[in-house]
Amino acid sequence: MKRARRESDAGRSQEEQNGDGERHPSLWLEDGNIIISAKSSETQKLVLFRVHKSILSRQSDVFAGLFSLPDTLENYHDGGSGGVNDVPIVHLQDDAEGITDLLNITYNPLDFELFSRKRNPDFPLLSSRLLTLADKYHLDVLKAKIIERFTADWPKTLEEWDALEAAGERLEERMSLFDRLNWPEELLPEPISAAIFAEKAKVPDILTAIFLDLYRASRKTDWDKAGPGPLFFICGKGARWSMAPRELLFTLILIQGAIEGSIGYCVRDLLTDIEVEDGCRSNQTCQRLRNEKRHETTESIWECRDPLAALRSISEWSRETPSVCESCRVWIVRRVPNARQIIWDAVRKVIIRQ
């Protein structure tokens, strides 16, 4: 076996130094001209990938530079009887599972399941390692694709948030409790893993939606234990709370304070401090109904922790309550969108300051 410099063997097992290992079943390509080896984090065994220098080099200047080095990494792999001779082998410190994902998406991008499923609640967990490798090896196209797939799953504006919420509500209305055993996960992204991934990928424009979703998540419900299905409707949507770093929880506390500080003003503006041009035509009745709705809304926000839905319900209430005069109804309906935007912007400002 032809050997490279001895110092490259430092810290490596005998198996790694010899280039011995288990060939990957689908990523050992007989016409490949480079062998990549990496240790499995699950089995601790060495896995060998036989691939093409040109394909990886075109997509990564790091791989191009790595493959162009003369002696430092041309440890030649000798397959023995019926094996492969004079094929250079490169030892990578990354785990074999991550290299498998990287090579699979390089060779079979259309068949890569991670990108074919929209709004996958596990996408941040499954793609985090791949994002790290894409960043490390300067695979800019892959990195951009991962970020594009992830950001497409979360609304960036209040209008996009409302469209997604409306789709979920329409689906829920059509489903019986039995049907909800098969509730589609795609409508329930998990916010904590998403927030961590968004920070890692440096995509702050979706963090407002993520933290609003996290704010309304049940503090007592573990996502992986409840998940989609009946427990979601009994206990409320949860989150992967055990994953949350201290900084994320601190941001959530600040956001809670910002929402609580803004919501009181918004509710008063909609239901108490009404100033209509023509005057309220049934002042006593309207005032009583507005006060009742104000208390109901405040209780709903603290219980359900969904200020955007609670404010939207005020507009719906004014349209559906015949005793509310037209002047008050117009006042409320016109000002609800602004009140909801105030909540959205309050959350966004906290995130920007962090």
C-alpha positions as MATLAB code, in Angstrom:
seq = 'MKRARRESDAGRSQEEQNGDGERHPSLWLEDGNIIISAKSSETQKLVLFRVHKSILSRQSDVFAGLFSLPDTLENYHDGGSGGVNDVPIVHLQDDAEGITDLLNITYNPLDFELFSRKRNPDFPLLSSRLLTLADKYHLDVLKAKIIERFTADWPKTLEEWDALEAAGERLEERMSLFDRLNWPEELLPEPISAAIFAEKAKVPDILTAIFLDLYRASRKTDWDKAGPGPLFFICGKGARWSMAPRELLFTLILIQGAIEGSIGYCVRDLLTDIEVEDGCRSNQTCQRLRNEKRHETTESIWECRDPLAALRSISEWSRETPSVCESCRVWIVRRVPNARQIIWDAVRKVIIRQ';
ca = [
       0.000    0.000    0.000;
       1.357    3.391   -0.997;
       1.538    5.723    2.032;
       1.498    9.457    2.586;
       3.326   11.376    5.264;
       3.354    9.610    8.604;
       2.258   12.672   10.609;
      -1.140   12.462    8.930;
      -1.688    9.227   10.852;
      -1.445   10.903   14.258;
      -4.557   10.420   16.342;
      -6.108    7.957   13.903;
      -6.962    4.344   14.567;
      -5.165    1.511   12.772;
      -8.329    0.951   10.756;
      -8.234    4.553    9.539;
      -4.521    4.418    8.793;
      -4.936    1.265    6.715;
      -7.945    2.631    4.862;
      -9.959   -0.398    5.915;
     -13.651   -0.090    6.515;
     -17.101   -0.959    5.330;
     -18.114    0.158    1.862;
     -21.270    2.236    1.786;
     -23.946    0.170   -0.014;
     -25.135    2.915   -2.398;
     -22.267    5.415   -2.388;
     -19.488    3.082   -3.513;
     -19.343    3.954   -7.224;
     -17.105    1.648   -9.211;
     -15.924    4.376  -11.582;
     -15.155    6.778   -8.735;
     -11.604    8.127   -8.505;
     -11.491    9.164   -4.837;
     -12.385    7.315   -1.633;
     -13.669    9.265    1.360;
     -13.645    7.618    4.761;
     -15.546    8.733    7.854;
     -16.403    7.091   11.148;
     -20.017    6.328   11.988;
     -21.212    8.077   15.143;
     -23.660    5.217   15.667;
     -21.453    2.142   15.195;
     -17.990    3.756   15.549;
     -16.977    1.828   12.425;
     -15.234    3.325    9.437;
     -17.415    3.806    6.344;
     -15.906    4.152    2.861;
     -17.440    6.189    0.018;
     -16.054    5.900   -3.506;
     -17.030    8.997   -5.457;
     -15.818   11.382   -8.162;
     -13.359   14.204   -7.561;
     -14.783   16.322  -10.362;
     -18.366   16.282   -9.050;
     -17.402   17.367   -5.540;
     -14.722   19.806   -6.725;
     -17.170   21.652   -8.998;
     -19.425   22.368   -6.034;
     -16.839   22.984   -3.319;
     -13.560   24.879   -3.445;
     -12.633   23.170   -0.166;
     -12.941   19.716   -1.729;
     -11.142   20.963   -4.837;
      -8.225   22.121   -2.705;
      -8.279   18.944   -0.614;
      -8.157   16.680   -3.653;
      -5.361   18.694   -5.272;
      -2.909   18.221   -2.405;
      -0.152   15.848   -3.564;
       1.295   13.706   -0.786;
      -0.480   14.745    2.372;
      -3.667   12.871    1.573;
      -2.878   10.407   -1.164;
      -3.041    7.354    1.037;
      -3.793    4.735   -1.546;
      -6.497    2.182   -0.904;
      -5.655   -1.406   -1.780;
      -8.759   -3.489   -2.062;
      -6.825   -6.750   -2.095;
      -8.154   -9.662   -4.087;
     -10.783   -8.337   -6.454;
     -10.502   -4.931   -4.859;
      -9.389   -1.470   -5.933;
      -5.787   -0.436   -6.396;
      -4.257    3.015   -6.569;
      -7.381    4.950   -5.562;
      -6.494    7.798   -3.195;
      -8.340    7.883    0.106;
      -9.183   10.985    2.114;
      -9.985   10.672    5.813;
     -12.579   13.186    7.064;
     -13.243   13.983   10.716;
     -16.993   14.364   10.082;
     -19.345   11.530   10.995;
     -20.344    9.078    8.290;
     -24.052    9.833    8.674;
     -23.493   13.470    7.752;
     -21.248   12.570    4.812;
     -23.925   10.138    3.629;
     -26.522   12.942    3.562;
     -24.109   15.281    1.822;
     -23.228   12.791   -0.901;
     -26.825   11.628   -1.344;
     -28.064   15.133   -2.030;
     -25.066   15.767   -4.317;
     -25.740   12.713   -6.462;
     -29.527   12.363   -6.110;
     -30.988   15.810   -5.316;
     -34.473   14.998   -6.609;
     -34.743   11.830   -4.545;
     -33.518   13.381   -1.307;
     -36.506   12.976    1.006;
     -35.557   15.804    3.358;
     -36.347   18.385    0.671;
     -39.394   16.714   -0.821;
     -41.624   17.091    2.240;
     -42.913   20.603    2.883;
     -43.317   21.994    6.419;
     -41.640   18.990    7.972;
     -41.598   19.734   11.734;
     -38.368   17.743   12.067;
     -36.566   19.560    9.245;
     -34.405   21.704   11.588;
     -33.227   18.603   13.449;
     -32.589   16.535   10.326;
     -30.855   19.240    8.320;
     -28.738   20.917   11.014;
     -25.794   18.563   10.462;
     -26.084   18.988    6.706;
     -26.064   22.772    7.066;
     -22.877   22.542    9.149;
     -21.171   20.467    6.460;
     -22.370   22.750    3.668;
     -20.897   25.698    5.538;
     -17.648   23.883    6.348;
     -16.985   22.736    2.777;
     -18.264   25.937    1.120;
     -21.120   24.158   -0.621;
     -22.896   27.433   -1.243;
     -25.624   26.059   -3.519;
     -26.542   23.358   -1.010;
     -26.476   25.812    1.879;
     -28.779   28.185    0.003;
     -31.150   25.334   -0.803;
     -31.341   24.231    2.850;
     -32.091   27.768    4.000;
     -34.641   28.299    1.211;
     -36.445   25.067    2.121;
     -36.496   25.999    5.807;
     -37.625   29.619    5.415;
     -40.416   28.579    3.031;
     -42.052   26.757    5.948;
     -42.501   29.872    8.094;
     -44.427   33.096    7.412;
     -42.406   36.296    7.170;
     -45.297   38.749    7.429;
     -48.569   39.002    9.300;
     -50.439   38.451    6.021;
     -48.584   35.167    5.433;
     -49.250   34.167    9.052;
     -52.998   34.741    8.589;
     -53.090   32.722    5.365;
     -51.434   29.768    7.053;
     -53.683   30.000   10.119;
     -56.763   30.115    7.895;
     -55.662   26.966    6.058;
     -55.246   25.140    9.363;
     -58.643   26.281   10.631;
     -60.387   25.133    7.454;
     -58.789   21.731    7.754;
     -59.647   21.426   11.435;
     -63.293   22.233   10.734;
     -63.486   19.338    8.272;
     -61.886   16.793   10.590;
     -63.585   14.743   13.265;
     -61.767   13.883   16.497;
     -61.074   10.429   15.053;
     -59.563   11.963   11.908;
     -57.237   14.012   14.066;
     -55.376   10.846   14.954;
     -53.801   11.413   11.548;
     -53.471   15.176   11.840;
     -50.919   16.314    9.231;
     -47.687   17.383   10.885;
     -47.088   19.864    8.095;
     -49.485   22.323    9.739;
     -47.698   22.117   13.085;
     -44.034   23.102   12.813;
     -42.044   22.781   16.044;
     -40.849   26.237   17.165;
     -37.828   25.632   19.440;
     -35.794   23.564   16.973;
     -36.840   26.084   14.314;
     -35.627   29.051   16.392;
     -32.260   27.374   17.020;
     -31.893   26.556   13.325;
     -32.893   30.078   12.249;
     -30.155   31.526   14.451;
     -27.621   29.059   13.054;
     -28.648   29.764    9.454;
     -28.770   33.530   10.107;
     -32.339   34.028    8.842;
     -33.914   36.461   11.345;
     -36.878   37.425    9.137;
     -38.847   34.329   10.194;
     -38.091   34.588   13.912;
     -41.146   36.781   14.582;
     -43.476   33.995   13.468;
     -41.436   31.345   15.258;
     -41.496   33.180   18.596;
     -45.199   34.010   18.306;
     -45.817   30.330   17.735;
     -43.592   29.476   20.691;
     -45.360   32.039   22.888;
     -48.683   30.246   22.414;
     -47.210   26.756   22.852;
     -48.228   24.850   25.975;
     -45.517   25.017   28.638;
     -46.629   21.622   29.949;
     -46.683   19.688   26.679;
     -43.605   17.986   25.302;
     -43.700   17.988   21.503;
     -42.208   14.536   21.038;
     -44.630   12.953   23.524;
     -47.781   14.707   22.355;
     -47.105   15.564   18.721;
     -49.989   15.642   16.250;
     -53.167   13.828   17.257;
     -55.664   13.950   20.146;
     -53.144   15.115   22.760;
     -52.581   18.258   20.715;
     -56.227   19.212   21.054;
     -56.476   18.200   24.721;
     -53.197   19.667   26.029;
     -52.440   22.266   23.366;
     -49.499   22.397   21.003;
     -46.243   21.879   22.846;
     -42.581   22.370   22.004;
     -39.236   20.680   22.498;
     -38.693   22.592   25.726;
     -35.729   20.476   26.822;
     -33.807   21.683   23.741;
     -34.230   25.363   24.518;
     -30.972   27.175   25.385;
     -31.027   29.830   28.084;
     -30.716   32.674   25.568;
     -33.820   31.523   23.696;
     -35.890   31.328   26.893;
     -34.686   34.793   27.902;
     -35.838   36.164   24.538;
     -39.202   34.474   25.044;
     -39.580   36.207   28.439;
     -38.829   39.577   26.836;
     -41.366   38.857   24.093;
     -43.976   37.930   26.673;
     -43.413   41.282   28.360;
     -43.673   43.133   25.030;
     -46.933   41.384   24.151;
     -48.461   42.002   27.566;
     -47.432   45.639   27.378;
     -49.007   46.099   23.943;
     -52.151   44.034   24.260;
     -53.724   46.179   26.969;
     -53.375   49.270   24.815;
     -54.772   47.450   21.754;
     -57.853   46.117   23.556;
     -58.607   49.498   25.143;
     -58.255   51.215   21.784;
     -60.670   48.770   20.149;
     -63.333   48.418   22.832;
     -63.064   51.284   25.326;
     -61.626   54.433   23.755;
     -64.054   54.500   20.849;
     -64.420   57.807   19.024;
     -66.931   57.583   16.192;
     -67.738   60.527   13.961;
     -71.513   60.171   14.094;
     -71.562   58.963   17.687;
     -72.683   55.610   19.057;
     -76.369   55.113   18.239;
     -77.004   52.757   21.173;
     -74.477   53.962   23.692;
     -75.514   52.026   26.791;
     -76.008   48.729   24.931;
     -72.776   49.071   22.960;
     -70.801   50.072   26.026;
     -72.047   47.055   27.976;
     -71.288   44.676   25.116;
     -67.849   46.184   24.547;
     -66.947   45.877   28.236;
     -68.037   42.246   28.263;
     -65.992   41.555   25.148;
     -62.971   43.354   26.614;
     -62.961   41.114   29.702;
     -63.567   38.021   27.585;
     -60.715   38.918   25.229;
     -58.285   39.621   28.056;
     -59.056   36.267   29.696;
     -58.756   34.496   26.349;
     -55.313   35.955   25.710;
     -53.944   34.853   29.088;
     -55.500   31.415   28.717;
     -54.768   30.633   25.064;
     -51.731   32.903   24.682;
     -52.722   33.755   21.127;
     -53.044   37.568   20.949;
     -53.345   37.729   17.160;
     -56.291   35.323   17.122;
     -57.896   37.080   20.083;
     -57.732   40.475   18.392;
     -59.059   39.043   15.138;
     -61.998   37.580   17.079;
     -62.999   41.107   18.150;
     -63.555   42.048   14.519;
     -65.578   38.879   13.933;
     -67.596   39.533   17.108;
     -68.507   43.057   16.003;
     -69.810   41.750   12.669;
     -71.794   38.898   14.217;
     -73.375   40.829   17.111;
     -76.514   42.659   15.879;
     -76.750   44.815   19.026;
     -73.461   46.566   18.225;
     -74.266   49.735   16.312;
     -72.867   50.337   12.849;
     -70.634   53.217   13.968;
     -68.920   51.081   16.629;
     -68.675   48.150   14.243;
     -66.918   50.237   11.590;
     -64.518   51.659   14.205;
     -63.554   48.183   15.440;
     -63.232   46.517   12.037;
     -61.025   49.297   10.695;
     -58.685   49.310   13.673;
     -58.218   45.576   14.313;
     -55.586   45.138   11.550;
     -53.512   47.960   13.041;
     -53.800   46.469   16.540;
     -52.619   43.076   15.310;
     -49.717   44.700   13.437;
     -48.693   46.416   16.701;
     -48.348   42.990   18.353;
     -46.365   41.601   15.402;
     -44.033   44.611   15.397;
     -43.551   44.453   19.189;
     -42.249   40.894   18.883;
     -40.051   41.784   15.915;
     -38.466   44.709   17.792;
     -37.480   42.461   20.697;
     -35.807   40.039   18.292;
     -33.926   42.843   16.515;
     -32.566   44.156   19.817;
     -31.279   40.732   20.886;
];
